[in-house]
Amino acid sequence: MVTAARWIRRHCTTTLLDALHENPDFKIKIGWHSLGGGTAALLTMLREMKQFSSCTCVTFGPAACMTLELAEFRKPFITSTINGYDIVPTLSASSVHNFIYRVHAQ
């Protein structure tokens, strides 16, 4: 997901900047689902550029892709909707480690 977000940033930034130049009132909103949702959330790295400082993200069932600290930092501009029974958003190295630990502790 990180590689995909970096690839999109590298290959699409010029096109997005051109579109914003032609439409100065437009705002960039990134959205996707599942693995793409994780990529979209990571793509909010575009906010580091002045021209994209107002970019926001909406995801549906995004894959777990960032640390808790990074997620808290990005909370104001990322909205995620998750079905309570969807395993993809909650499956991470940390959650798998915790599961294995709990199984072995019994």
MOVEN-V219519 format. One record per residue. RES is the residue in one small letter. BURIAL is b if it has 9 or more other ideal C-beta (glycine too) atoms within 8 Angstrom, else e. D_LAST is the distance of its C-alpha to the last C-alpha in whole Angstrom. Layout:
# MOVEN-V219519
RES & BURIAL & D_LAST
RES & BURIAL & D_LAST
This chain:
# MOVEN-V219519
m & b & 34
v & e & 36
t & e & 38
a & e & 39
a & b & 40
r & e & 42
w & e & 44
i & b & 45
r & b & 46
r & e & 48
h & e & 50
c & e & 50
t & b & 51
t & e & 55
t & e & 55
l & b & 53
l & b & 55
d & e & 58
a & b & 57
l & b & 57
h & e & 60
e & e & 62
n & e & 60
p & e & 59
d & e & 58
f & e & 55
k & e & 51
i & b & 49
k & e & 46
i & b & 43
g & b & 41
w & b & 39
h & e & 36
s & b & 32
l & e & 33
g & e & 36
g & b & 35
g & b & 33
t & b & 36
a & b & 38
a & b & 36
l & b & 37
l & b & 40
t & b & 41
m & e & 42
l & b & 45
r & b & 45
e & e & 46
m & e & 49
k & e & 52
q & e & 53
f & b & 49
s & e & 48
s & e & 48
c & b & 46
t & b & 43
c & b & 41
v & b & 39
t & b & 36
f & b & 34
g & b & 31
p & b & 31
a & b & 29
a & b & 27
c & b & 29
m & e & 29
t & e & 28
l & e & 27
e & e & 30
l & e & 32
a & b & 31
e & e & 32
f & e & 36
r & b & 37
k & e & 36
p & e & 39
f & b & 40
i & b & 38
t & e & 37
s & b & 34
t & e & 33
i & b & 30
n & e & 29
g & e & 26
y & e & 24
d & b & 26
i & e & 23
v & b & 25
p & b & 26
t & b & 22
l & b & 21
s & e & 22
a & e & 20
s & e & 19
s & b & 17
v & b & 16
h & e & 15
n & e & 13
f & e & 11
i & e & 10
y & e & 9
r & e & 7
v & e & 6
h & e & 5
a & e & 4
q & e & 0
